[in-house]
Amino acid sequence: MAVTLEEAPWLGWIVVKALVRFAFMVANNLVAISSYVCYVIVLQPLRLLDSKRFWYIEGIMYKWLLGMVASWGWYAGYTVMEWGDDIKAVSKDEAVMLVNHQATGDVCTLMMCLQDKGLVVAQMMWLMDHIFKYTNFGIVSLIHGDFFIRQGKSHRDQQLLLLKKHLENNYRSRDRKWIVLFPEGGFLRKRRETSQAYAKKNNLPFLTHVTLPRIGATNIILSALVARQENGSPAGGDAKELESKSKGLQWIIDTTIAYPKAEPIDIQTWILGYRKPTVTHVHYRIFPIKDVPLETDDLADWLYQRFIEKEELLSHFYETGAFPPPKGRKEAVSREMTLSNMWIFLIQSFAFLSGYMWTSLQSYHHEQVRSGPQG
């Protein structure tokens, strides 16, 4: 489409802004990720002496890194409006987030909206497609203990065994509390046709805004982490008992992400900022683990029902621009999620100062090596 004379200045500004943002993102990644790796290497003696404290410090740095990614969208005008249950109430408990998956921007959206939920991000484990292992953030996720899952029938059984082993070796030993899972196993646009064909063949609901979830990873997580006899409620439970030992996985947080006009944000848009400011809407519904069936067939039915509800939520949102109110209420209440500009400035400053420090130390070391021993 031809660009008119009136549109040329605007288009030029978009291109310049995108180039500047991309340059900053590259510099941000170089200093922040390399500094994170250097700190982790230097802190290895602490890992041997006090593993819990090491993983706490690593988790804080991990949260800061994800906060930097969130800030790229924040300053492009990509914000989040939250609906439904207040998940801050369970931020100190163990939980699994079940999230619908439309685009790469879903991950960035979660990185943003979870930043103000205490230590959730620091103690979080992501389950993501194996392709992310080869991105700039792959080394950070490997160190942190996220799990990369390979899709496809030929890999499914092996991947589930690897997931079980990964949880046993890394979840509690690194003091993880939340797991983020995309049960659909891929993006909506890629899986919708296959999912609808499967639903038709097996007399299951025909879904448009989500796809039928896969059960395997959810089943493995619940089997590995649930302590059935020790379930509670968000506001209940004895404080001393909570502090003395882990209660196991306590909550399922059914999380539904909705984009205006069903136009999801991808990672390129998040980085370059060429799309107009957009409010992404995230709906939460919290389920106590004691209300979730753990037998495979019953769990499958329960999980299908959650995605049928997601379909209804998204249909209502696309028609009205808002999520429906909970049962028994007349109006739905939304909460605008905000990031602190001062906090973003501080973590970015720390990243660039750390990058300068490590570069200076490396230069000093090279100078000492070149100069050789003094006679």
FENRAMO-V125243 format. One line per field, one symbol per residue. phi: phi as a letter, one per 30 degrees, with the letter a starting at -180 (. if undefined). Layout:
phi=???
This chain:
phi=.dcddddedddddddddddddddddddddddddddedddddddeededdbdddedddddddddddddddddddedcjccbccbidddddcdccdacccbdbcaddeddddeddcdcciceddccbccbeddddccededdddddjdccccdjedcedddddddedddddbdddchdbcbcbcddildeddcddddddddddchcedcccbcddcceddddddddcdcddbcbbeccjdddddddadcidcbccdcbcbceihcdccdddeddidcdebcccbccbccdedccdcdedddddddedddddeeddddddddcibdddddjbdbcccbddbcddddddddddddddddddddddddddddddddiddc
